[in-house]
C-alpha cells in the first residue's frame, strides 16, 4: 500500500517551518500561504477565517452582552474594559431601573460596581442577569402603601369636615 502526500499540504508545511512570506509569485500567478492551527486534540487543521464583524468588535474593544431582565432580553454593546457600574448606567436607560436598584449577576455571582468586565471574564455574546434589589423593592412597596393610606386618610378627613 502506498501513501500519497498532497503537494499543497507539503509545501504549506515547508513554508510554515521555513517562515516563508505570505505571498509568493510562481509562474505568473500569486499563491497565498495556507495558515494552519493545532487543535487541542492534536489535529492539524487549516485556520478558519474570522468574520468581519468579530474583527471589528476586537479592533474597537466593544463586546455584545445579552442582558436578561425578568422575561425580557436586551443586547447591549459596551467596551470590554468598562465596569459593572457603567453597565448599570447603560441598563438604566434600557430597563427604567435606577443603577442603585439593580443587581448584576454573572456566572452565578453578584458583581460589584467597581469590577471590570474583562477582568471577571465577560466576553462577546455572554449573558448577564439583572435583578431588582429586594431591599429597595420592599422600600418602594412600603412607600406606596404609606402613600395609599395617607391618601385614604386625607379623603376620609375631607369627607368628615
C-alpha positions as CSV (number, residue, x, y, z in Angstrom):
1,X,0.0,0.0,0.0
2,X,1.3,3.4,-0.9
3,X,0.6,6.7,0.9
4,X,0.3,9.8,-1.2
5,X,1.2,13.2,0.2
6,X,-0.6,16.3,-1.1
7,X,1.9,18.7,-2.6
8,X,-0.1,21.6,-1.5
9,X,-0.1,20.4,2.1
10,X,3.6,19.5,1.9
11,X,4.6,23.0,0.5
12,X,2.5,24.7,3.2
13,X,4.2,22.9,6.0
14,X,7.6,23.7,4.5
15,X,6.6,27.4,4.3
16,X,5.5,27.2,7.9
17,X,8.8,25.7,9.0
18,X,11.0,27.9,6.9
19,X,8.9,31.0,7.6
20,X,8.3,32.0,4.0
21,X,6.5,35.2,3.1
22,X,2.7,35.4,3.0
23,X,2.5,35.7,-0.8
24,X,4.9,34.3,-3.4
25,X,4.9,34.7,-7.2
26,X,5.1,31.4,-9.0
27,X,4.8,31.2,-12.8
28,X,2.9,34.5,-13.2
29,X,0.3,33.7,-10.5
30,X,0.2,34.7,-6.9
31,X,-0.5,32.0,-4.4
32,X,-1.2,32.6,-0.7
33,X,0.2,30.7,2.2
34,X,-2.2,28.5,3.9
35,X,-2.3,29.1,7.7
36,X,-2.6,26.1,10.0
37,X,-3.6,25.7,13.6
38,X,-3.2,22.9,16.0
39,X,-6.4,21.9,17.8
40,X,-6.3,20.8,21.5
41,X,-6.8,17.1,20.4
42,X,-3.6,17.3,18.4
43,X,-5.3,17.6,15.0
44,X,-3.6,19.9,12.5
45,X,-6.3,21.9,10.5
46,X,-6.5,24.8,8.2
47,X,-7.1,28.0,10.2
48,X,-10.6,29.5,9.9
49,X,-11.3,32.9,8.6
50,X,-12.7,35.2,11.3
51,X,-15.9,37.1,10.4
52,X,-15.6,40.8,9.7
53,X,-18.0,41.6,12.5
54,X,-15.9,39.7,15.0
55,X,-12.7,41.5,13.8
56,X,-14.4,44.9,14.2
57,X,-15.5,44.0,17.7
58,X,-11.9,43.1,18.6
59,X,-10.4,46.2,17.0
60,X,-12.8,48.6,18.6
61,X,-12.7,46.9,22.0
62,X,-16.5,46.6,22.2
63,X,-18.4,43.4,23.2
64,X,-22.0,42.5,22.7
65,X,-23.6,41.4,26.0
66,X,-27.0,39.9,26.3
67,X,-28.8,41.0,29.5
68,X,-31.8,39.2,31.0
69,X,-34.3,41.3,32.9
70,X,-37.1,39.1,34.0
71,X,-38.6,37.7,30.8
72,X,-37.0,40.4,28.6
73,X,-33.7,40.2,26.8
74,X,-31.6,43.2,25.9
75,X,-28.5,43.1,23.7
76,X,-26.1,46.0,24.6
77,X,-22.8,46.9,23.1
78,X,-20.2,48.0,25.7
79,X,-16.5,48.3,25.9
80,X,-14.8,45.3,27.4
81,X,-12.8,47.4,29.9
82,X,-16.0,49.0,31.3
83,X,-17.1,48.4,34.9
84,X,-20.3,46.8,36.1
85,X,-21.3,50.2,37.4
86,X,-21.0,51.7,33.9
87,X,-23.1,48.8,32.6
88,X,-25.7,49.6,35.2
89,X,-25.9,53.2,34.0
90,X,-26.4,52.0,30.4
91,X,-29.0,49.5,31.6
92,X,-30.9,52.2,33.5
93,X,-31.8,53.7,30.1
94,X,-33.0,50.3,28.7
95,X,-34.8,48.9,31.8
96,X,-36.0,52.0,33.5
97,X,-34.5,51.0,36.9
98,X,-32.0,53.3,38.6
99,X,-28.4,51.9,38.9
100,X,-28.7,51.6,42.7
101,X,-31.8,49.5,42.2
102,X,-30.0,46.9,40.0
103,X,-28.1,43.8,41.0
104,X,-26.0,42.3,38.2
105,X,-25.1,38.6,38.2
106,X,-22.5,37.0,36.0
107,X,-21.7,33.3,36.3
108,X,-24.0,33.0,39.3
109,X,-22.2,35.7,41.4
110,X,-23.3,39.2,42.1
111,X,-20.8,41.6,40.8
112,X,-19.6,44.9,42.4
113,X,-19.8,48.2,40.6
114,X,-16.0,48.6,40.5
115,X,-15.3,45.3,38.9
116,X,-14.2,45.4,35.3
117,X,-16.0,43.2,32.7
118,X,-12.8,41.8,31.1
119,X,-11.2,41.0,34.5
120,X,-14.2,38.9,35.5
121,X,-14.3,37.1,32.1
122,X,-17.2,38.8,30.4
123,X,-16.7,38.2,26.7
124,X,-18.6,38.8,23.4
125,X,-22.1,37.3,23.5
126,X,-22.0,36.4,27.2
127,X,-25.1,36.7,29.3
128,X,-25.6,38.9,32.4
129,X,-28.7,38.7,34.7
130,X,-30.3,41.9,36.1
131,X,-32.4,41.7,39.2
132,X,-34.1,44.4,41.2
133,X,-32.6,44.8,44.6
134,X,-35.1,43.2,47.1
135,X,-34.4,45.8,49.8
136,X,-35.2,48.7,47.5
137,X,-38.2,46.9,46.1
138,X,-39.5,46.4,49.7
139,X,-38.9,50.1,50.4
140,X,-40.8,51.1,47.3
141,X,-43.8,48.9,48.2
142,X,-43.7,50.2,51.8
143,X,-43.7,53.8,50.4
144,X,-46.6,53.1,48.1
145,X,-48.5,51.5,51.0
146,X,-47.9,54.6,53.2
147,X,-48.9,56.9,50.4
148,X,-52.1,55.0,49.8
149,X,-53.1,55.0,53.4
150,X,-52.3,58.8,53.6
151,X,-54.5,59.4,50.6
152,X,-57.3,57.4,52.1
153,X,-57.0,59.1,55.4
154,X,-57.0,62.5,53.7
155,X,-60.0,61.8,51.7
156,X,-61.9,60.5,54.8
157,X,-60.9,63.6,56.7
158,X,-62.2,65.8,53.8
159,X,-65.5,63.9,53.8
160,X,-66.0,64.2,57.6
161,X,-65.4,68.0,57.6
